[in-house]
Amino acid sequence: MLGHHYTRTFLETAVASMNAGCNLELSYGMRNNVFMCIPQALAMGNITLQMLRDRVRPLFYTRMRLGEFDPPTMNPYSSLDLSAVQSPEHRNLSLEAAVKSFVLLKNMQGMLPLRAQDLPGKRLAVVGPFADNPRVLFGDYAPVPEPRYVYTPRRGLETLPANVSFAAGCREPRCQRYSRAEVVGAVGAADVVVVCLGTG
């Protein structure tokens, strides 16, 4: 409705969504959401009670399997705290997953990998809104990170034996104000430039 203009009203959107098989809405709030129109659609005969039941059944079956309606004492996840989540074993596994999931699209003139032994005396510039912003590195629906375990690209590159300069260029990934001069100043004399971009 808002982005693609496929529908014109919340009621029309609710009916189209239900007919398409959708049973869960990522809404704007309790009062301003599409699926609050389902009772109206039902009363008007745009959807049937059987369709509503068919949509709700797998949703609540999944929630039951996740233990959302069980007493907390029956849920093994409720006893976990950050010491378990961010244990050395789990952090090592996260590091292994990160290393194994890198995808290199091009390696022009064998530039990569950067080797620490080749960097002394080199000037390295790290730029972009993802270069030193821990919050955006975690994306949506992520838990609150423990800052001491977060290595932004800038923080990681500064552990190398190189002269590292930094410029975000934009404060946030959805760039409202781009500072060209800041970026040019950081990359102007650099031997290697690492650009950190992402969604937005």
Secondary structure per residue as TSV (DSSP state, phi and psi in degrees):
chain	resnum	aa	ss	phi	psi
A	1	M	-	360.0	-48.9
A	2	L	-	-84.8	-38.6
A	3	G	S	-92.3	-45.7
A	4	H	S	-103.7	-12.1
A	5	H	-	58.0	34.7
A	6	Y	S	-73.8	-32.6
A	7	T	-	-125.3	168.9
A	8	R	S	-113.5	-24.1
A	9	T	S	-132.2	163.4
A	10	F	H	-63.1	-37.5
A	11	L	H	-62.2	-49.4
A	12	E	H	-60.2	-38.8
A	13	T	H	-67.5	-40.6
A	14	A	H	-61.2	-44.0
A	15	V	H	-65.8	-45.9
A	16	A	H	-61.3	-41.3
A	17	S	H	-64.9	-46.4
A	18	M	H	-61.9	-43.0
A	19	N	H	-63.7	-29.5
A	20	A	H	-81.9	-6.8
A	21	G	T	100.1	4.6
A	22	C	-	-73.5	135.2
A	23	N	-	-129.0	9.2
A	24	L	-	-148.2	134.2
A	25	E	-	-115.8	134.6
A	26	L	-	-90.5	99.6
A	27	S	-	-101.2	171.2
A	28	Y	S	-85.5	-10.5
A	29	G	-	158.9	175.0
A	30	M	S	-65.9	-34.0
A	31	R	S	-96.1	-25.6
A	32	N	S	-110.6	70.1
A	33	N	-	-142.2	158.8
A	34	V	G	-67.5	-45.0
A	35	F	G	-72.6	-7.3
A	36	M	G	-66.2	-14.5
A	37	C	G	-86.8	-1.2
A	38	I	H	-61.3	-44.9
A	39	P	H	-58.1	-38.2
A	40	Q	H	-66.2	-42.5
A	41	A	H	-63.0	-37.0
A	42	L	H	-66.7	-45.0
A	43	A	H	-64.1	-33.2
A	44	M	T	-84.4	-7.2
A	45	G	T	82.9	12.1
A	46	N	S	-72.8	-27.8
A	47	I	S	-133.7	160.4
A	48	T	-	-103.7	161.2
A	49	L	H	-63.7	-34.8
A	50	Q	H	-64.9	-41.6
A	51	M	H	-61.2	-43.0
A	52	L	H	-60.1	-44.2
A	53	R	H	-63.8	-39.8
A	54	D	H	-63.6	-34.3
A	55	R	H	-75.5	-37.9
A	56	V	H	-76.0	-33.6
A	57	R	H	-56.8	-52.4
A	58	P	H	-67.8	-29.1
A	59	L	H	-63.7	-49.5
A	60	F	H	-77.0	-26.5
A	61	Y	H	-62.6	-42.6
A	62	T	H	-64.3	-43.5
A	63	R	H	-63.8	-37.4
A	64	M	H	-66.1	-42.3
A	65	R	H	-64.3	-29.0
A	66	L	T	-77.5	-7.2
A	67	G	T	81.0	19.1
A	68	E	T	-65.7	-23.2
A	69	F	T	-105.7	3.7
A	70	D	S	-82.9	155.9
A	71	P	-	-59.6	144.0
A	72	P	G	-53.4	-31.8
A	73	T	G	-66.4	-21.7
A	74	M	G	-87.3	-11.3
A	75	N	-	-96.4	112.1
A	76	P	G	-65.0	-23.5
A	77	Y	G	-74.0	-22.9
A	78	S	G	-69.7	-17.0
A	79	S	G	-91.5	-5.5
A	80	L	-	-80.4	140.8
A	81	D	-	-126.3	-175.5
A	82	L	H	-64.3	-22.6
A	83	S	H	-66.7	-29.6
A	84	A	H	-83.1	-43.5
A	85	V	H	-63.9	-41.4
A	86	Q	T	-109.1	39.4
A	87	S	-	-71.8	160.4
A	88	P	H	-55.4	-37.8
A	89	E	H	-62.9	-43.8
A	90	H	H	-71.9	-35.8
A	91	R	H	-67.2	-38.5
A	92	N	H	-64.9	-38.4
A	93	L	H	-67.0	-38.5
A	94	S	H	-62.8	-41.4
A	95	L	H	-63.0	-43.5
A	96	E	H	-61.9	-42.6
A	97	A	H	-63.8	-39.6
A	98	A	H	-64.7	-44.5
A	99	V	H	-64.0	-41.2
A	100	K	H	-79.0	-10.9
A	101	S	H	-104.1	0.8
A	102	F	-	-62.1	140.1
A	103	V	-	-123.6	122.6
A	104	L	-	-102.5	112.7
A	105	L	S	-77.9	-40.4
A	106	K	-	-144.8	150.2
A	107	N	-	-133.5	73.6
A	108	M	G	-61.3	126.2
A	109	Q	G	55.2	30.5
A	110	G	G	60.7	34.6
A	111	M	-	-62.2	-36.0
A	112	L	-	-107.1	153.4
A	113	P	S	-79.2	152.1
A	114	L	-	-75.0	127.5
A	115	R	-	-107.5	132.2
A	116	A	G	-55.6	-36.5
A	117	Q	G	-69.4	-17.5
A	118	D	G	-92.8	-3.8
A	119	L	-	-95.0	-20.9
A	120	P	T	-54.0	129.6
A	121	G	T	85.7	-10.9
A	122	K	-	-81.8	153.7
A	123	R	E	-105.9	122.0
A	124	L	E	-115.5	128.4
A	125	A	E	-113.0	131.9
A	126	V	E	-117.9	121.5
A	127	V	E	-134.0	158.8
A	128	G	S	118.1	158.5
A	129	P	T	-68.7	-14.9
A	130	F	T	-97.0	1.2
A	131	A	S	-71.6	-32.9
A	132	D	S	-148.5	39.7
A	133	N	-	-124.6	92.4
A	134	P	H	-57.8	-34.8
A	135	R	H	-61.2	-45.1
A	136	V	H	-75.2	-18.6
A	137	L	H	-67.9	-21.4
A	138	F	T	-91.1	-13.3
A	139	G	-	70.1	-168.3
A	140	D	T	-81.7	155.5
A	141	Y	T	60.3	27.8
A	142	A	-	-95.6	154.6
A	143	P	-	-71.2	167.9
A	144	V	-	-69.8	119.4
A	145	P	-	-76.4	155.4
A	146	E	-	-88.9	111.3
A	147	P	G	-52.8	-34.6
A	148	R	G	-68.8	-17.6
A	149	Y	G	-96.9	-2.6
A	150	V	-	-93.2	121.1
A	151	Y	-	-112.5	108.0
A	152	T	-	-72.7	163.4
A	153	P	H	-53.2	-41.1
A	154	R	H	-62.2	-48.4
A	155	R	H	-62.4	-39.8
A	156	G	H	-66.8	-44.0
A	157	L	H	-67.9	-29.1
A	158	E	T	-70.9	-9.6
A	159	T	T	-82.0	-11.3
A	160	L	S	-82.3	157.3
A	161	P	S	-80.5	62.7
A	162	A	S	-137.7	162.7
A	163	N	E	-87.3	105.8
A	164	V	E	-102.2	126.7
A	165	S	E	-111.5	157.4
A	166	F	E	-140.0	142.5
A	167	A	E	-152.4	126.4
A	168	A	-	-74.2	-38.6
A	169	G	S	79.9	-43.7
A	170	C	S	-136.8	144.2
A	171	R	S	-72.4	-35.0
A	172	E	S	-128.5	157.1
A	173	P	S	-57.8	-38.2
A	174	R	S	-83.0	86.2
A	175	C	-	-69.5	117.0
A	176	Q	S	-95.8	-41.0
A	177	R	S	-131.3	113.9
A	178	Y	-	-97.4	129.2
A	179	S	-	-101.7	91.6
A	180	R	H	-62.5	-42.0
A	181	A	H	-61.0	-38.3
A	182	E	H	-62.9	-44.2
A	183	V	H	-69.1	-44.9
A	184	V	H	-59.2	-40.4
A	185	G	H	-62.1	-35.0
A	186	A	H	-78.2	-36.7
A	187	V	H	-96.0	-11.9
A	188	G	T	-52.3	-43.2
A	189	A	T	-110.4	15.5
A	190	A	-	-80.9	145.2
A	191	D	S	-82.1	-33.9
A	192	V	E	-134.8	135.8
A	193	V	E	-119.5	126.6
A	194	V	E	-108.5	117.1
A	195	V	E	-103.4	124.0
A	196	C	-	-111.5	100.6
A	197	L	-	-122.9	170.5
A	198	G	-	-167.0	-152.7
A	199	T	-	-69.0	155.5
A	200	G	-	106.8	360.0
